Amino acid sequence: MKAAIVAVTKKGKSTAFKIKKNLPGSKVYVPALKGGLRDLVKKLFCKFEGIIFCMAAGIVVRVIASCVKNKYTDPAVVVVDEAERYAISLLSGHEGGANTLAIQAANILGAEPIVTTASESMRNIVIGIGCRRNINKEEIIKAVRLALNKTGSSMKKVRYIATIDLKRNERGLQDACRELGIPLRIISADLIKRFSGAYKRSSFVKEKVGVEGVSEPCALIAAKRPKLILPKTKVGRVTVAAVKEI
């Protein structure tokens, strides 16, 4: 997606460039807060498929109000707070791709993606995945389907596939998520280290990747009010776990 990233403060600019570094095809804009922002947004609405604003949501609502037409032509609009805690899908979630863009921004920053569209709100299963290097998509898909079969769940109920940041660039994992139509949620190793919840810990995994587990903690961290419904299960070169949001 061709995306503009807009900031108006020094902190926002820092966040914007973090996103740009990891979001191909994006460009950063830093207009003056008074006057310049509103005029810039009018131009960006026609030029870009997506716009990420690194500022308060209230500012964004005011400056885009006169530009909004309909969900089929408006660009995806995402808001990231300057503390980098949240990436909010604000406009054109489905048709414009803002839901996907929000998750991408969240993965880059280690933030929480906020998606409020109705169909996503009904998805309450998170699949955690650990895998060997150079895994292929068929192995991932097999593990996901096995997890769903074991738990009596369906693919349409899956909110995320979650994994550790070490695996963010695994092509097979990316391709599997794309084929299944499920967003990939990236959980940082630091967050796993700080996670105090109960999960199956392994000294072998810690020796290899620096944390005591991947599939279970990633699923538990990515979900809200999670209940573990499938403990870590080995499927060839993949480990898979599943949680349900209750």
N, C-alpha and C positions, 0 to 999 in steps of 0.2 A: 504494500500500500504506500502510495506517495503521501507523506504526512508532513505537516508544518508543526513545529513545536514553538510555543509562544511563552515568553516570560517577561516580567516587568521589573524584577528586583534582582539583586546580586545572587541571593540564594536560589531564586527561581531559575536564573540563568545557569547556575551550576547543575541543577537538576536536569534542565533541558539538554545540556551537553552530555550528561551521562546517558540519557535516552538516545540521543542522536548517534553516539558511538556504537550502539548496539542495534540500531533500527535502520536498516538499509533504505536509501531513498528519502530520508527525512532531512529537513532543513530548519535551522533555528532562527527565530525572529525575536528581537528585543526592542520593541517600540517604546516611546515615551508613554507613561501611564495616562497623562492628560492629553486627550485629543487623538494622539497617534494610534492608540490601541483600537478604537472603534473603526477608524478609517482602514487600518490594516486588516481587520477581521472581514470587512466587506470584500476585500480583494481575495483573501485566502479562501473564502467560502466558494468562490468560483474556480479557484486554481488547484486546490488540493482535495484528495479523497478523504483525508482525515486531518484533524487538528487536535493537538494535545496542548492544553493550557496548564502551565505550572504556576498556579495561583489559586485564590479562593473561588469556590464555586459561585458565590454571589456575584462577583465581578463578571464571570463568564456568562451567566444568565443574562445580565444586563447588556453586555456588548454583542451577544449573538441574537438577541430578541428580534430585531428588525430584519435579520437575514434569514430566519427560519421560514421555510416554505412547506415542504412535506418530506416524509421519511424516505421517499424513493429518490429524491434528488439532493437532499441535504448531505453534507459530508459527515463522517463519523466525528463526534466530539467527545473528547475524554478530558477529565480534570484530574490533575495530580496536585496534592497539597505540598507546600514547600518543605514540610518535615518528612516527605516521602513515605508517609504511612499508608496512603490510599491512592488507588487509581480508579476513578469513577467513570463508568460508561454513562454519559449524560444525554446524548442525542444520536439517533439512528443506530440503535443497538444491534438489530438484526440486519436490516436491509443495507445500512451503511457500513457495518462491520465494527461499530464502536465497542461491542462486547469483546471481540477478539483483540482489538487494539488496546483496550484497558488491561487485559490479561498479559499482553506482550509488555506493556509499560511496567506492570506490577512485577513481572518476572525479572526485568532488567534492574529494577530498584530494590527488590526484596520487599515490595509493598503488598497490601491486601487489595485484590481486585474487587470492586463493588459493581455488581451487575443486578439490575432490578427488573428486567423483562420477565413476563409471566412464565414463559416456558422454562426458563432457567431456574426460576424460584421453585419449581416443582421437582427439580433434579436433586436427589438427596444421597447419592452414592459417590464415594471418592475411591478410586483405585490407586494404590501405591505401587510403584514399580522400581525394582533394582535390576541391573542387568550387566552382563559382561561387555567389554569393549567391542565395538564393531558388530553389535547385534543387528539382526535383520528384522524387518517389520513383521514378517510372518510369525516369528517367535514371540514378539510382543503381543500381537493380536491373539495368538493361541492362548497365552497366559491370561489376558483380559477376559476372553470368552470362558475360560475354565473358571475363573473367579466368579463370574456372573452365574454360571451354571450351578456352582457349589452353593451360592447364596440365594438362588431363586430370584435373581434380579435381572433386569433387562438393560440393554445398551442405552435406551432412551432415558433411563433414570440416572445415568452417570454424569455428574457435574464436571469432574476433572479426572485426568490421569496425572498423578503427582510423582515427582522424582527429585533427586538431589541435584544441586547446581553443577556438580561435576559431570553430569550426563546431559546437560542442556543442549549440546551440539551433536548428540548421537543421531545420525541420519535415520537409522532404522526406527528409533523411537518417535522422531518427528513425523516420519512417513506413516507410521501406524496411527498416530493421533489424527493426522490429516485424513487418512482413509476411513477411520471410524467416526470422524466428525466430532471428536472430543478435545477440548482445549488441554494443552499441556501446562501444568502448574509447576513452577520451579521453586524448590525449597532450599534455602542456603544451608551449608554445612554448619555454620555458626548457630543458626536457629535450631537445628537438630541437637547440637551440643548443649544448648540451653534448655531444651525441652525436658520437663520433669515428669511427664506422663509415663505410664507403664507401657513397655513394649519389649519384644524379644530382643535381647542384646547379644552381640557376638564379638568376641575378641578378634576373630579372624577378619570380620568386616572392618573393624576399627583399624587393623593393621594395613588393610588395603586402601581404604578411603578416608580414614581419619575420624569416622563416627561409628557408633556401635550398632547401627541399623539404618536401613534405607526405606524399604517398602512400608513397613508399619509406621514409623514416625512421620514419614512424608504424608501418608494418608491421614493420619490423626491431626497433623498440624494444618493441613489444607482444608479440613472440614470444620463445621460449626457443631458443637455439642455431639461429638462423634461417639459411636459405639462400634467397637471392632467386631465385624461379623465374619471375617476370614483372616485368621492369623497368617503370618508370613508362610508362604507356600512356595516351594521350589518347583519350577517348570522348566526343565532343561537349563538353559543359561540365563533364565529370568527368575527373579523372586517377585511374588505378587501378594498384596494384602488388600483387604477391602474394609471400608467403614461405612456406616449409615448415619446420617444426620437425624437426630431424634428431637 
